[in-house]
């Protein structure tokens, strides 16, 4: 792959969503007129009561549904091209090393692209149940595409400063998405989200500044003091007294964005109030992008300080998060928040895999990132349809989904089964790999603590999902006689099929998975 093609392939995953966001924003602004005055529109006799209108109110602008899935397809296509062209154990760079693709980058691009395809493909069916005008829909699409572009920038950049900016950009964009419904609860959730996550990113940025200072003191030139490959190569020269607090701040800060304790309080509110496809993106992709940042810094810390610091931090955060998720799920009555606490559980297992740090654990956690992203995207998108069908987020008021709407009950049940680790879904293989790696690395006591907590989560999720899916519906509904809504079936079917395929065999992705695990192999 020549330099021009490499630059194009590395730029397209960021440029395509941003271009789509701009196009949607223009469509949303089209036809706006200032100072429009309310008027009463004359209605012919017999046509029914007149509705108040606005003078000069522009007609609704239809939104081409293909625009929503085009950027995720570009991200997936670029990920596939990079996977084919990437030399074994090497990286491709562009723009003086600002954009860089190694095996970890490619793996994350494929995960983000697949999750985004499910979420964006579900947007039209989700919007069918929302009473919104074309302008509001355009704004929603614009924000979703900008969100995708910011995530791809965070994955592709090799500059740790740009990484912090990209992750904070996701915070700003998703704040408006969390509060999109403009209800009291959604606005409250948006404020909680922006305050806690911005505080987390501020901590990560402070840690990055300290790391920059340590690099400059070690003789790294100004242009490369935040370049990740350079910092990995020069990690042995970094001052431990500066590097240690820097890494601690970074792990705490980006851990907040991934939903790890102690800065996790925003997660159930944000996931519960955001539109379902947005929650799918936040849980399935954004949390993984944030934790990938932790993995990048962990590689530097392991080379500079040894594995002890990050192992202790990640183990403590993982077990605390897992315990909180288990305790809160026992009393949970809201299925959207139930899925949010499930995300905390899975991110804690990923953090546990990173703490173990053996080659098997690293490969298992990357497989877990992919499986969790696919399954959680399907679960959240299906939950949006459940909310549309029943009008309530309460578990106790949802009964007999399989009898009421078999396709929806089947999708939701299979998605939760995948999250519970049932074979053939990939989470079974990844969780088994993390457990085996823990015992093999002499961390059996950690696994011994985590397993009972994971069993509590398993029981709580299984029991509540069974109550929703099985049995007879509480009330009759016209939806029971109708088929699936247009465009509502193929995104979850694709996600479940991909999750099951990864559970059976990684196939052509096997080499990429092991190469990505080697990239983060700091110890």
Backbone torsions as a table, in degrees:
resi	resn	phi	psi	omega
1	UNK	NA	120.5	-177.7
2	UNK	-74.8	174.5	-173.2
3	UNK	-63.7	-41.7	-178.1
4	UNK	-65.7	-43.1	179.1
5	UNK	-65.7	-40.8	178.3
6	UNK	-60.6	-44.4	179.1
7	UNK	-62.0	-40.3	-179.9
8	UNK	-65.2	-44.9	-177.1
9	UNK	-69.1	-33.2	178.3
10	UNK	-77.3	-25.9	-178.8
11	UNK	-86.3	-34.4	-172.8
12	UNK	-57.7	-39.7	180.0
13	UNK	-62.7	-23.0	176.0
14	UNK	-92.0	-41.9	-174.3
15	UNK	-70.2	-40.0	-175.9
16	UNK	-63.2	-50.0	176.7
17	UNK	-62.9	-37.3	179.8
18	UNK	-66.9	-38.8	176.5
19	UNK	-64.4	-41.8	177.7
20	UNK	-64.3	-39.0	177.3
21	UNK	-61.6	-42.9	177.4
22	UNK	-62.8	-41.0	179.9
23	UNK	-64.5	-42.6	177.8
24	UNK	-65.1	-39.3	179.1
25	UNK	-63.2	-41.0	178.2
26	UNK	-63.0	-42.1	179.4
27	UNK	-65.0	-34.5	178.6
28	UNK	-69.5	-31.0	-179.6
29	UNK	-88.1	-11.6	-175.2
30	UNK	-62.8	131.6	174.4
31	UNK	83.4	4.4	179.7
32	UNK	-69.1	137.2	179.5
33	UNK	-125.6	135.7	-177.9
34	UNK	-74.4	152.3	171.4
35	UNK	52.3	50.7	177.1
36	UNK	-75.5	140.6	-173.2
37	UNK	-107.4	131.8	177.0
38	UNK	-63.0	134.5	177.8
39	UNK	-136.1	162.5	174.4
40	UNK	-98.5	121.3	-177.0
41	UNK	-81.9	126.2	178.7
42	UNK	-64.2	139.9	-179.5
43	UNK	-124.8	133.8	177.9
44	UNK	-59.2	153.9	179.6
45	UNK	-60.3	132.6	178.2
46	UNK	88.2	-1.3	-177.7
47	UNK	-89.7	0.7	-179.4
48	UNK	97.8	174.9	-177.4
49	UNK	-68.5	147.6	-179.7
50	UNK	-80.2	146.4	176.4
51	UNK	-105.2	140.2	177.4
52	UNK	-62.8	140.0	-179.3
53	UNK	-129.9	-172.0	178.9
54	UNK	-123.8	132.2	178.1
55	UNK	-64.2	128.6	179.8
56	UNK	76.1	15.1	179.7
57	UNK	-64.0	121.9	-175.4
58	UNK	-70.5	151.8	176.5
59	UNK	-67.2	155.8	178.8
60	UNK	-61.9	137.7	-180.0
61	UNK	-98.9	113.9	-179.1
62	UNK	-66.2	145.9	-178.1
63	UNK	-106.2	117.4	178.5
64	UNK	-61.7	120.5	-176.5
65	UNK	-64.2	-26.4	-179.2
66	UNK	-65.9	-23.8	178.9
67	UNK	-62.8	-32.7	-174.8
68	UNK	-66.5	-38.8	-174.6
69	UNK	-95.0	-9.9	-178.6
70	UNK	-62.8	-48.8	179.5
71	UNK	-61.3	-44.1	175.3
72	UNK	-59.0	-35.6	177.1
73	UNK	-66.1	-36.0	175.9
74	UNK	-64.0	-43.5	179.1
75	UNK	-61.6	-45.8	178.4
76	UNK	-63.3	-43.0	179.7
77	UNK	-62.7	-42.4	178.0
78	UNK	-66.4	-37.8	176.2
79	UNK	-61.8	-41.0	178.8
80	UNK	-66.4	-41.6	178.3
81	UNK	-62.4	-42.9	179.3
82	UNK	-66.7	-37.8	178.4
83	UNK	-62.1	-36.2	-179.9
84	UNK	-76.4	-34.1	-173.1
85	UNK	-94.5	-14.5	-173.4
86	UNK	-71.3	123.3	176.2
87	UNK	-65.4	146.3	-177.8
88	UNK	-61.0	121.8	177.7
89	UNK	75.2	10.4	-178.3
90	UNK	-118.9	-173.2	-178.9
91	UNK	-143.4	156.7	174.3
92	UNK	-111.0	137.7	-176.4
93	UNK	-129.3	162.2	176.6
94	UNK	-152.4	156.6	177.2
95	UNK	57.3	50.5	176.5
96	UNK	67.4	24.9	179.4
97	UNK	90.0	0.5	178.8
98	UNK	-63.8	-42.4	173.9
99	UNK	-103.7	135.2	-174.3
100	UNK	-147.8	135.7	179.1
101	UNK	-122.6	110.9	168.0
102	UNK	-109.6	-172.0	-175.8
103	UNK	-63.7	-36.6	177.6
104	UNK	-64.5	-42.1	177.5
105	UNK	-58.8	-46.9	-178.0
106	UNK	-64.0	-42.9	178.9
107	UNK	-59.4	-44.6	-179.5
108	UNK	-68.9	-36.1	176.1
109	UNK	-60.3	-42.3	179.0
110	UNK	-64.9	-40.2	178.7
111	UNK	-65.7	-48.1	-179.5
112	UNK	-62.4	-42.7	179.5
113	UNK	-63.7	-41.4	-179.5
114	UNK	-67.5	-43.9	178.6
115	UNK	-64.8	-41.2	179.5
116	UNK	-65.6	-35.5	177.9
117	UNK	-63.2	-41.8	177.8
118	UNK	-65.2	-46.8	-176.5
119	UNK	-68.0	-47.7	-178.2
120	UNK	-70.5	-32.7	175.7
121	UNK	-67.0	-25.1	179.3
122	UNK	-87.0	-12.2	-176.0
123	UNK	-60.0	-47.7	-179.3
124	UNK	-58.8	-42.4	178.6
125	UNK	-66.3	-36.0	176.9
126	UNK	-65.0	-43.1	-177.9
127	UNK	-66.0	-24.7	-179.6
128	UNK	-60.5	-25.7	179.4
129	UNK	-98.3	3.7	-178.8
130	UNK	-104.4	136.2	178.9
131	UNK	-88.8	77.1	-177.8
132	UNK	-127.9	150.1	174.2
133	UNK	-80.1	171.1	-179.0
134	UNK	-61.6	-33.2	-178.7
135	UNK	-66.7	-44.4	178.7
136	UNK	-63.9	-36.8	177.6
137	UNK	-66.1	-38.8	178.1
138	UNK	-63.3	-40.3	178.3
139	UNK	-63.6	-43.4	178.1
140	UNK	-58.6	-47.8	179.6
141	UNK	-63.7	-40.9	-179.5
142	UNK	-61.4	-43.9	-180.0
143	UNK	-67.1	-39.3	178.9
144	UNK	-62.9	-43.2	-179.6
145	UNK	-68.7	-37.9	175.4
146	UNK	-64.0	-38.1	175.4
147	UNK	-58.9	-46.5	179.0
148	UNK	-62.6	-42.8	179.0
149	UNK	-62.1	-40.5	179.3
150	UNK	-66.0	-39.5	177.8
151	UNK	-63.4	-43.1	-179.8
152	UNK	-64.6	-35.8	176.1
153	UNK	-63.9	-41.8	178.0
154	UNK	-62.5	-32.6	178.6
155	UNK	-74.6	-39.5	-169.6
156	UNK	-87.4	-24.4	-174.1
157	UNK	-74.3	145.1	175.1
158	UNK	-100.5	-4.8	-178.7
159	UNK	-94.5	122.2	-175.6
160	UNK	-67.6	-28.0	175.4
161	UNK	-67.2	-44.4	176.8
162	UNK	-64.4	-34.9	176.8
163	UNK	-59.2	-45.7	177.6
164	UNK	-61.3	-42.8	180.0
165	UNK	-63.6	-42.0	-178.7
166	UNK	-64.9	-42.4	180.0
167	UNK	-67.3	-38.2	176.2
168	UNK	-67.6	-32.8	175.4
169	UNK	-62.3	-38.3	175.9
170	UNK	-62.5	-34.8	178.5
171	UNK	-64.2	-45.3	-178.2
172	UNK	-63.6	-46.3	-177.4
173	UNK	-66.3	-46.3	-175.8
174	UNK	-72.1	-18.9	173.1
175	UNK	-58.9	-44.6	177.7
176	UNK	-68.7	-30.4	178.2
177	UNK	-72.5	-40.2	177.8
178	UNK	-61.8	-39.9	179.7
179	UNK	-91.4	19.3	-173.0
180	UNK	-61.3	-34.9	-177.8
181	UNK	-74.4	-18.2	176.4
182	UNK	63.0	27.6	171.5
183	UNK	-88.0	169.7	-178.9
184	UNK	-61.3	-43.6	-177.9
185	UNK	-69.1	-37.7	-179.4
186	UNK	-70.4	-38.1	178.0
187	UNK	-67.5	-40.6	176.4
188	UNK	-61.3	-42.8	178.3
189	UNK	-64.0	-38.3	179.4
190	UNK	-64.4	-41.7	178.7
191	UNK	-65.2	-44.5	178.7
192	UNK	-60.4	-41.7	-179.4
193	UNK	-63.0	-49.6	-175.0
194	UNK	-68.2	-35.6	-178.6
195	UNK	-69.5	-50.1	-175.8
196	UNK	-69.5	-45.7	-178.0
197	UNK	-69.6	-35.7	176.3
198	UNK	-66.4	-36.3	174.5
199	UNK	-63.6	-40.3	177.5
200	UNK	-63.2	-44.9	179.5
201	UNK	-67.4	-32.2	175.6
202	UNK	-62.6	-41.1	176.1
203	UNK	-63.3	-43.2	178.7
204	UNK	-63.5	-38.9	179.2
205	UNK	-66.6	-40.1	176.7
206	UNK	-61.9	-42.0	176.5
207	UNK	-62.3	-37.5	178.7
208	UNK	-66.8	-38.5	176.7
209	UNK	-62.8	-42.7	177.6
210	UNK	-63.7	-38.1	178.0
211	UNK	-66.3	-37.7	175.5
212	UNK	-61.2	-43.4	178.8
213	UNK	-62.0	-43.6	179.0
214	UNK	-62.6	-38.8	179.0
215	UNK	-66.7	-41.6	179.0
216	UNK	-65.6	-39.6	177.4
217	UNK	-65.9	-26.4	178.9
218	UNK	-84.3	-0.5	176.7
219	UNK	95.8	8.0	176.8
220	UNK	-74.2	134.5	-176.9
221	UNK	-68.2	159.9	-173.2
222	UNK	-57.7	-39.0	-175.8
223	UNK	-68.9	-21.2	-174.6
224	UNK	-119.5	9.9	-175.5
225	UNK	-70.3	-16.0	175.0
226	UNK	-117.8	12.7	178.5
227	UNK	-81.1	121.5	-172.7
228	UNK	-60.1	-48.0	178.9
229	UNK	-60.1	-36.8	178.9
230	UNK	-66.4	-43.3	-179.9
231	UNK	-64.9	-36.6	176.2
232	UNK	-64.0	-42.9	-178.9
233	UNK	-67.9	-33.9	-176.1
234	UNK	-102.0	12.7	-173.9
235	UNK	-60.3	-33.0	-179.1
236	UNK	-64.6	-17.4	-179.2
237	UNK	-95.7	-5.8	-177.5
238	UNK	-73.5	143.9	180.0
239	UNK	-69.8	117.3	-178.2
240	UNK	-60.5	-33.3	-177.9
241	UNK	-67.3	-23.1	176.0
242	UNK	-95.6	-38.3	-176.8
243	UNK	-67.0	-35.6	-176.4
244	UNK	-62.8	-52.7	176.9
245	UNK	-66.1	-31.2	179.1
246	UNK	-61.3	-47.6	-178.9
247	UNK	-67.2	-37.8	178.8
248	UNK	-61.1	-44.0	179.0
249	UNK	-65.0	-40.3	-178.6
250	UNK	-65.6	-45.0	-179.3
251	UNK	-63.3	-41.9	178.3
252	UNK	-65.2	-42.5	-176.6
253	UNK	-68.5	-52.9	179.0
254	UNK	-71.1	-26.5	174.2
255	UNK	-62.7	-33.2	175.6
256	UNK	-61.7	-42.4	179.8
257	UNK	-67.9	-29.5	178.2
258	UNK	-82.0	-6.8	178.7
259	UNK	89.3	20.9	178.9
260	UNK	-91.5	146.3	176.3
261	UNK	-64.8	150.0	11.2
262	UNK	-93.1	-8.2	-177.0
263	UNK	-97.7	58.6	-174.5
264	UNK	-112.2	-4.3	-167.0
265	UNK	-63.7	-20.9	-179.2
266	UNK	-72.5	-25.4	-163.3
267	UNK	-64.1	-52.3	-177.4
268	UNK	-63.5	-36.3	179.4
269	UNK	-68.3	-44.4	-177.7
270	UNK	-67.0	-46.4	179.9
271	UNK	-64.9	-33.4	-178.1
272	UNK	-75.8	-25.3	-175.4
273	UNK	-103.5	-21.2	179.4
274	UNK	-70.0	154.4	171.3
275	UNK	-55.0	145.2	-172.0
276	UNK	-54.0	-45.4	178.2
277	UNK	-63.5	-30.5	177.5
278	UNK	-69.6	-42.6	175.5
279	UNK	-60.0	-36.8	176.7
280	UNK	-60.5	-43.6	178.9
281	UNK	-67.7	-41.7	-178.2
282	UNK	-65.6	-44.6	-177.9
283	UNK	-77.4	-43.3	-173.7
284	UNK	-81.4	-26.7	-174.8
285	UNK	-120.7	-51.2	-173.8
286	UNK	-62.9	-43.5	178.8
287	UNK	-59.9	-37.0	179.3
288	UNK	-70.0	-39.5	177.7
289	UNK	-62.6	-42.4	179.6
290	UNK	-65.2	-41.2	-179.7
291	UNK	-71.8	-29.3	174.9
292	UNK	-61.5	-33.6	175.0
293	UNK	-63.0	-40.9	176.0
294	UNK	-59.4	-41.1	180.0
295	UNK	-64.3	-37.4	177.1
296	UNK	-62.4	-47.5	-179.6
297	UNK	-68.2	-33.4	-180.0
298	UNK	-63.0	-34.4	177.4
299	UNK	-62.3	-40.2	177.7
300	UNK	-67.0	-44.9	-178.1
301	UNK	-62.8	-39.8	-178.8
302	UNK	-64.8	-37.7	178.6
303	UNK	-73.7	-31.7	-175.8
304	UNK	-89.2	-35.6	-170.9
305	UNK	-122.7	-9.6	-170.1
306	UNK	88.3	171.4	-172.9
307	UNK	-78.6	-8.8	-170.3
308	UNK	-61.6	-44.5	-174.9
309	UNK	-63.8	-56.4	-177.0
310	UNK	-67.6	-32.4	177.8
311	UNK	-63.0	-45.0	179.3
312	UNK	-66.0	-44.7	179.9
313	UNK	-61.8	-48.9	-176.2
314	UNK	-68.5	-36.5	177.8
315	UNK	-63.9	-46.1	179.2
316	UNK	-62.4	-45.0	179.7
317	UNK	-66.7	-38.9	-178.9
318	UNK	-64.7	-48.5	-178.0
319	UNK	-67.5	-38.1	177.7
320	UNK	-64.2	-45.3	179.5
321	UNK	-63.3	-42.2	179.7
322	UNK	-63.8	-41.1	178.8
323	UNK	-65.1	-42.7	178.5
324	UNK	-63.4	-44.5	-180.0
325	UNK	-61.2	-42.7	-179.8
326	UNK	-64.0	-45.0	-178.2
327	UNK	-65.6	-42.3	-176.6
328	UNK	-73.9	-30.5	178.2
329	UNK	-68.7	-28.1	-178.8
330	UNK	-62.6	-30.4	-178.0
331	UNK	-109.8	15.6	-173.4
332	UNK	-80.7	135.5	179.7
333	UNK	-120.2	-1.4	-176.5
334	UNK	-114.4	122.6	-174.8
335	UNK	-73.0	-23.4	175.1
336	UNK	-70.6	-43.9	176.3
337	UNK	-68.6	-31.2	174.8
338	UNK	-58.1	-45.2	178.2
339	UNK	-67.0	-31.7	178.0
340	UNK	-65.9	-44.6	178.4
341	UNK	-67.7	-29.6	173.1
342	UNK	-62.5	-36.9	176.7
343	UNK	-62.9	-40.2	176.7
344	UNK	-60.3	-42.2	179.4
345	UNK	-60.5	-46.1	-176.1
346	UNK	-71.2	-35.7	176.0
347	UNK	-66.4	-32.0	176.9
348	UNK	-68.6	-35.3	175.9
349	UNK	-66.8	-38.7	176.8
350	UNK	-63.5	-43.6	177.6
351	UNK	-63.0	-36.4	177.9
352	UNK	-64.7	-40.6	175.5
353	UNK	-60.8	-40.3	178.0
354	UNK	-66.3	-36.2	179.3
355	UNK	-66.7	-38.0	178.6
356	UNK	-64.5	-49.9	166.0
357	UNK	78.0	4.5	176.3
358	UNK	-78.4	164.2	178.5
359	UNK	-55.1	-40.1	177.9
360	UNK	-64.3	-42.0	-179.8
361	UNK	-65.4	-40.1	-179.6
362	UNK	-66.4	-43.3	177.7
363	UNK	-64.5	-39.2	-179.5
364	UNK	-66.5	-39.8	-178.6
365	UNK	-69.4	-34.5	176.6
366	UNK	-68.9	-38.6	174.6
367	UNK	-64.7	-36.5	178.5
368	UNK	-66.4	-38.3	176.5
369	UNK	-58.3	-45.1	-179.5
370	UNK	-67.6	-47.5	-178.3
371	UNK	-64.7	-42.1	178.9
372	UNK	-65.2	-41.0	179.7
373	UNK	-60.5	-45.7	-179.1
374	UNK	-67.0	-48.6	-177.1
375	UNK	-66.4	-40.7	-178.0
376	UNK	-71.6	-33.0	175.6
377	UNK	-62.3	-43.9	178.1
378	UNK	-64.2	-43.8	-177.1
379	UNK	-63.0	-44.5	-179.1
380	UNK	-69.1	-41.6	178.2
381	UNK	-63.4	-39.6	176.6
382	UNK	-66.3	-37.1	179.3
383	UNK	-64.6	-31.2	175.2
384	UNK	-62.8	-39.0	177.0
385	UNK	-70.2	-34.6	176.2
386	UNK	-62.9	-43.5	179.2
387	UNK	-62.9	-39.8	178.4
388	UNK	-65.8	-38.7	-177.6
389	UNK	-71.8	-44.8	-172.4
390	UNK	-96.9	-25.4	-178.1
391	UNK	76.5	12.1	-179.3
392	UNK	-144.6	143.6	174.0
393	UNK	-91.9	3.4	-175.1
394	UNK	-82.7	130.8	-178.7
395	UNK	-62.2	-40.2	-176.1
396	UNK	-65.1	-17.8	-178.6
397	UNK	-101.7	5.2	178.3
398	UNK	-112.8	120.8	-179.0
399	UNK	-139.7	146.8	168.9
400	UNK	61.5	44.2	179.3
401	UNK	-60.9	-37.8	179.8
402	UNK	-63.8	-37.4	179.1
403	UNK	-77.8	-33.2	-175.2
404	UNK	-79.5	-43.1	179.6
405	UNK	-149.4	89.7	-170.1
406	UNK	-56.2	-39.8	-177.2
407	UNK	-64.4	-39.2	-178.7
408	UNK	-72.9	-44.1	177.4
409	UNK	-61.5	-38.6	178.2
410	UNK	-66.1	-44.2	179.9
411	UNK	-63.8	-47.7	-178.4
412	UNK	-64.1	-43.0	179.6
413	UNK	-64.0	-42.3	179.4
414	UNK	-67.9	-36.9	178.3
415	UNK	-62.8	-44.2	178.4
416	UNK	-68.0	-36.3	175.9
417	UNK	-60.4	-39.9	176.0
418	UNK	-63.1	-41.9	179.1
419	UNK	-67.0	-28.0	177.6
420	UNK	-78.1	-8.4	176.1
421	UNK	89.5	22.9	176.8
422	UNK	-75.1	139.7	172.5
423	UNK	-70.9	152.3	11.0
424	UNK	-92.3	13.4	-175.4
425	UNK	-69.0	152.4	-169.1
426	UNK	-67.2	-22.6	-179.8
427	UNK	-64.3	-25.6	174.8
428	UNK	-62.8	-48.3	-179.0
429	UNK	-67.2	-40.8	-176.7
430	UNK	-70.0	-40.8	178.4
431	UNK	-66.8	-39.8	176.2
432	UNK	-62.3	-39.7	177.8
433	UNK	-63.7	-41.2	179.0
434	UNK	-64.9	-41.7	179.2
435	UNK	-64.3	-46.7	178.7
436	UNK	-61.0	-42.0	-179.4
437	UNK	-64.9	-37.5	179.7
438	UNK	-62.8	-46.3	178.0
439	UNK	-66.2	-37.7	-179.7
440	UNK	-68.8	-26.0	-178.6
441	UNK	-92.6	6.5	-179.5
442	UNK	78.9	18.8	178.4
443	UNK	-109.7	38.0	-178.6
444	UNK	-60.8	-32.1	-179.9
445	UNK	-65.7	-35.2	178.1
446	UNK	-66.9	-45.7	178.3
447	UNK	-63.5	-37.1	178.6
448	UNK	-63.8	-31.5	175.3
449	UNK	-77.9	-39.9	-175.0
450	UNK	-71.3	-36.2	-174.7
451	UNK	-62.4	-46.8	177.7
452	UNK	-61.6	-37.9	178.0
453	UNK	-64.8	-40.8	178.2
454	UNK	-65.1	-33.7	177.5
455	UNK	-67.6	-35.9	175.4
456	UNK	-62.8	-44.9	177.2
457	UNK	-61.1	-43.8	179.1
458	UNK	-56.3	-49.8	-178.1
459	UNK	-63.4	-42.8	-178.9
460	UNK	-64.8	-45.4	179.5
461	UNK	-65.2	-44.6	-177.7
462	UNK	-63.3	-44.0	-177.6
463	UNK	-65.1	-45.9	-177.5
464	UNK	-69.6	-37.2	178.3
465	UNK	-68.2	-39.5	178.1
466	UNK	-61.2	-39.2	177.9
467	UNK	-62.8	-35.9	-179.0
468	UNK	-76.8	-38.4	-170.2
469	UNK	-88.0	-39.3	-171.8
470	UNK	-93.6	172.9	176.7
471	UNK	85.5	-170.1	-179.8
472	UNK	-97.1	144.0	178.9
473	UNK	-63.3	145.6	-177.7
474	UNK	-68.3	-33.9	180.0
475	UNK	-136.6	154.4	175.6
476	UNK	-75.4	154.0	-177.4
477	UNK	-150.2	143.0	176.6
478	UNK	-64.1	-25.5	-179.0
479	UNK	-66.1	-19.5	-179.0
480	UNK	-66.5	-25.7	-178.5
481	UNK	-93.9	-6.0	-175.8
482	UNK	-97.7	158.1	176.6
483	UNK	-85.0	-174.7	178.4
484	UNK	-65.2	150.2	177.9
485	UNK	-68.8	147.5	-177.4
486	UNK	-55.0	131.0	177.9
487	UNK	79.0	3.5	-176.1
488	UNK	-89.7	-13.8	-171.5
489	UNK	-94.6	-46.0	-169.9
490	UNK	-65.4	-36.0	179.9
491	UNK	-62.6	-50.4	178.8
492	UNK	-66.7	-34.4	177.9
493	UNK	-62.3	-41.2	178.0
494	UNK	-63.6	-43.5	-179.4
495	UNK	-64.7	-43.9	179.4
496	UNK	-66.4	-39.9	178.7
497	UNK	-62.9	-42.7	179.5
498	UNK	-65.5	-40.1	179.5
499	UNK	-65.0	-40.6	178.0
500	UNK	-68.4	-39.5	179.6
501	UNK	-62.9	-41.2	177.1
502	UNK	-64.4	-30.6	178.7
503	UNK	-71.7	-28.5	179.9
504	UNK	-83.5	-44.7	177.9
505	UNK	-164.7	141.4	175.2
506	UNK	-76.3	-16.5	175.3
507	UNK	57.1	-128.0	-178.7
508	UNK	-67.6	-11.2	179.7
509	UNK	-88.9	-1.3	-176.6
510	UNK	-60.5	-49.0	179.2
511	UNK	-62.3	-40.9	178.6
512	UNK	-62.9	-40.9	179.7
513	UNK	-61.2	-45.9	-179.3
514	UNK	-70.1	-34.9	176.0
515	UNK	-65.8	-40.4	178.1
516	UNK	-64.6	-38.8	176.8
517	UNK	-63.7	-35.1	179.0
518	UNK	-69.1	-30.5	179.8
519	UNK	-61.7	-38.1	-178.9
520	UNK	-96.3	14.1	-176.4
521	UNK	-78.3	73.5	-178.5
522	UNK	-80.5	-19.8	180.0
523	UNK	-153.4	NA	NA
